[in-house]
Amino acid sequence: MRVACLRSFKVVSSREAREIDEKASNEYGLDSELLMEDAGSAVYEVARREFGLNNRFLVVAGTGNNGGDALVAARRLYSAGAEVRVLVVGDLARAATLTLKNLERVRKMGVKVTVVSSERDLEVVRGEIEWSTVLIVGIFGLGLRGEVRDYRRSVIEAVNSSGKQVVSVDIPSGVNPDNGRVEGVAVKSTVTVTFGLPKFGNVLHPGAYYSGKLYVSALSYPPALLNSPDIKVELNYPVKIPERPRWGHKGTFGKYLLVAGSKYYYGAPYYASVSFYQTGGGYARLVAPKSVVPVLAAKASGVVYIPGEETEEGSLSLSNLEKVLTIVDEAGVDVVAVGPGLSTNKETMELVARVVSEVKVPVIVDGDGLTALSGRLDLLKSRTKPSVLTPHPGEFSRLTGLSIKEIEGDPVGHVSRFASEYNVYVVLKTARSVIGLPDGKVYINLTGNPGMAKAGMGDVLVGVIAGIFGLGLRDVGQALRAGVLVHGLAGDIAAGEVGEDGVTPDLVLQTLPRAVKLLRENPEAVVDRYFPIQL
C-alpha cells in the first residue's frame, strides 16, 4: 500500500541501517535470523505480486547476509509452488553463518544449488540465467567495499545482459549504499525491495535508476526505531500549500525583489522573475542594468523594473546598494533573490556581498551570487533572517573547497554539515536534489528528469521558491522543499508532453501552474507517482 501523502520515509546510510539492526537485537530482542526471515519473505511477496508464481526463478545469492535474505526468498517461492534454482556467488568457506544455514535448508528441500567461485563457472551461470524467467539478486548489500571485480563482476554483467526481470535484495548489488554510485558495475533492477528504511543509494542517482520500482518493508522493526529523531534525512514528501484567500490582493501573495542580469545575460533575470508569477506570486520587482531593462520589459511586461547603474562591463554597480536596501524597506519586500546572470565583475560581486549582509528579509542566492560568497561565508553567519543557497556541484565545490568527487561521495553529509555550520538553507542541484536545513535535517527530492539539465533551469527554480514563499509558506524550509518539488514536477509534466529532450526553461514556465494545481488538489497522485511503495 502507499503511505499517507503528508508523512515521509526517513532515509539512512549504511552505518545507520546497521545501528537499527543492533538496536533491534539489543533493545527489542529481534535477532538476525528473525529479521532475515522477514526480509526474505518480503522479497518473496514482491516477486509474487509483481510477476506471479508461474515463473522460473533463479536466485543469485552472495555469501553475506544479503545472500541469506535471497535464500529465504528462494525457500518461500519453492514452498509456494514456483520453479526455483539457486546460484551462490562466492567462497562458502567465508560465508555468513545464517547464510550457510539457509543454504542448507534450500538444499534439503531439493532446490538445485550451484556454487560460482571463479571465471570458469560463467558458462554455467549463463545457462542458469537462460533457464530462468525472473532473477532475484542478492550478491552484495550494505557490506559492499570498493569496486566490484573478478567473477562477481562477470556474474552481474551476465544478469544485466540477459534482459530478464530482476528483483534486487535491499539495494542493487554493486550500488554504493551511501551515495548511489555504481562501483564498477551494478545490477539493473526491475524492482528493489529494501528493508527498514530506504538507503541513500536507493534514492540518489545513479543508484535510484538501478533500483527500478522501490518497495520498502518495515520487517519487524519497531516504529520507534524507524521514526527516530536521530535519523535526520527524509524523502521530500509534498508540503501542503496554503489556500489562496478569496479576498487577497497582489501584496497578499508575496512581494519579491530580484537583483539579476547583466549586459550578456538576459535569460537569467527573465526566468527568475517570470517563474515567480507562474508559481502564484503577487508582486515582482527586478533590479537590472538599465541597458537591458527595455529588452526584458518587452518579454515580461508584468514585472516592475528598477533600472540600475552599470559598470563599464555592463553589470550592476555597487552604487545600486542604497536603492536596493531602500526598496526592501519602503516597499515591504518579503523575499530578495540575488545572483542570476549578474556576471563576476569585482564591483558587482561586492554589491552581492553587501546586499546579502545588509537586507533584513529572507534572501535567495544563486548563480554568480554564490561566487561572490565564496571565501566570504562568514557573512552568512551574521545574518538574522534566513538565507537560501542554490548551488550546483561546481558552485558548491567553490563554496566549500571540496572537490566535486568528494561532494559526490557524500552529498547528504556535506550538505547537512554546510547548512548547519553556516546557518543556511541549501539545495544542492543534482539529478536528485539534496535540501539541507540549518538544524541538520536533509530532504532528498524525487521529482525532475534529465531533460531539465539545461541552462536557465536553475534561474526558474529561484522564482519558484520565492513564489511558494509568497503563497504563504513562510517557513523557509517548507517553502524551499515545496519549491524544489514543484520545479521538478513542472519539468516532468513538460517531459510527459514533449519528451525529455524537448524540455526547456520556457516550457517549464508554462507548466508551473499545472504543477502547483496538482500539488494543491491531489498530492496523493504525486506520492503515487514518485515515492516508494510500503509493504
Secondary structure, DSSP 8 states (H G I E B T S, - for coil): ----TTS--B-B-HHHHHHHHHHHHHHH---HHHHHHHHHHHHHHHHHHHH-SSSEEEEEE-SSHHHHHHHHHHHHHHHTT-EEEEEEES-GGG--HHHHHHHHHHHHHT-EEEEE-SGGGHHHHHHHHHH-SEEEEES--TT--S---HHHHHHHHHHHHT--EEEEESS-TTB-TTT--BSS-----SEEEEESS-BHHHHSTTHHHHH-EEEEE-TT--HHHHT-TT--EEE----------TT--GGGG-EEEEE--BTTB-HHHHHHHHHHHHHT-SEEEEEEETTTHHHHHHH-TTSEEEEE-B-TTSSB-GGGHHHHHHHHHHTT-SEEEE-TT----HHHHHHHHHHHHH--S-EEE-THHHHHHTT-THHHHT-SS-EEE---HHHHHHHH---HHHHHHSHHHHHHHHHHHHT-EEEE-STT-EEE-TTS-EEE-----GGG-STTHHHHHHHHHHHHHHTT--SHHHHHHHHHHHHHHHHHHHHHHH-GGG--HHHHHHHHHHHHHHHHH-HHHHHHHHS-EE-
